[in-house]
Amino acid sequence: MAHRHHRDEHLATALNRTDPWDLIIVGGGASGVGAALDAAARGLSVVLLEATDFGKGTSSRSTKLIHGGVRYLRQGNVSLVRESLRERSRLLRNAPHLVHPLEFILPCRHLAETAFYGFGMKLYDLLGYGREFHGSKRLSKGQVLTKLPALSPLHLNAGISYFDGQFDDSRLLINMVQTASEKGAILINGARVMELTKGHGTRLDGLAFRDGETGSMHRLLAKCIINATGPFCDAIRRLDRPEAKPLVAASQGIHLVLPKEFFPGDTALIVPKTRDGRVMFIIPWHDHILLGTTDTPIPNATEEPMAIDAEVDFLLETAAEYLLTRPSRDDCLSVFAGIRPLVTGSQGTSTAALPRDHTIDISPSGLLTITGGKWTTYRQMAEDCIDRAIESVGFTSRPSVTHELRLHGCPLGNSVSASSRFPFYGTDGVLIEQLIQEQPELGERLHPDLPMVAAEVVWAVRNEWARTVEDVLARRNRALFLNARAAIAMAPAVARWMAKELNRDSAWQSSQILALEQIAKNFVP
């Protein structure tokens, strides 16, 4: 168990293979890992290469919702909402340790709004699948304020209650990586693709990548290459065809993290339409409050997106219209920005209006690009992607088997004991407890403001491909997203534990601490 999910073994397996892989997937976010899982579960040989770390980009920076998309219903995109709600139910069944129902309140200012949104949410109920989520209902003003005591009563007439799904995005992604590995996929983080190769013909036959840890270049052969790099997909497409026209328009959204006291309770708030046309959420998450999101067109995607001051001000000002206590920038514990890969629309179309449906493009040389979409529909996107790859290459047709595939960590009985110290690890939580029993110092908390313990660092290195302090504090544990200053304070201890596991020296520890501090500057409000 200890080294089944380890980068070194996966890298060695990839480099020792001389036959072409059925598939090489470029990109280790939800789309890429989802495709690797689907392909491996069908029996195809697959290797996935991620330039930095799994989920470092968009897939760790979402609003943490598994949902149909209320705004998409208002836009008339019923097919996307229906598909999303179907996948919502599947995810709840396949990863109940990470996905759970969450009640939302939609505040209404007058009777007309109550009728309009009430009808819309009944339609949302009808489009849903299964009985896992309660239906919507109208709430009086008093009932709304009982559920949301931090909500301002001004301009409040009534409310609509409905349920959607909430999750931890990067934790789910790591469990998907582990599941793909268990199905036979090879997954390597810190492997940046530098070149696509065509051999002696016009069709792609492989690629070259650089190992981010050693700087060495390596080549792999494949029958099909899938480009699943989200907002960076056009850069990979230009390695194939320099003249390729853009497929995506980059849009940035940010989220603020606030202390729980600004919005106590376990119910979320949704503002259906803000000034920039987006939905605003105030959501309880990991005993903190998540406030988001914005929609700002940006010229180019970057690996370390930064919140713009105007975006922060916009969220704080919008939240102040609804909360009794006005939050300020000083109250924010963390801020993070994510980039959406939106399929390009016509000239002048705002990014808020661009579709969230996914697109699959196959170039004349055989490069298959999948982009667009949303976290909730990753499984359906992966199924569509691998179906197209099988058709394109002429593999023997094999149906997808991921509809009912339980992800790594999924507990028997679809529940995690309330007494578990590590509920978000599912069945792995018991194994982390065993580490602490064997080595009690691993049970020490690394910071008084967050529940993370040293055993989680050791576990992440041994079983979750963690290679850097940032990997641990940002995506294996969510410390950097929850409290940036606390994450900075934890970095030296995390570096020490990682150095023991990876056999690194003090210079490595110092460089890792400095790197985390540099990245954390983007998260400090």
PyMOL commands that set and color helices and strands:
alter all, ss='L'
color gray80, all
select helices_A, chain A and resi 7-16+30-41+58-60+70-74+78-94+111-127+141-147+169-182+230-240+260-262+309-320+329-331+351-353+375-393+412-414+423-425+428-438+440-443+454-463+469-476+479-482+484-502+506-520
alter helices_A, ss='H'
color red, helices_A
select strands_A, chain A and resi 21-26+46-50+65-66+100-108+137-140+158-166+186-189+191-197+206-211+217-227+248-259+268-271+280-285+288-292+296-297+334-343+358-362+368-372+445-447+450-453
alter strands_A, ss='S'
color yellow, strands_A
deselect
rebuild
show_as cartoon
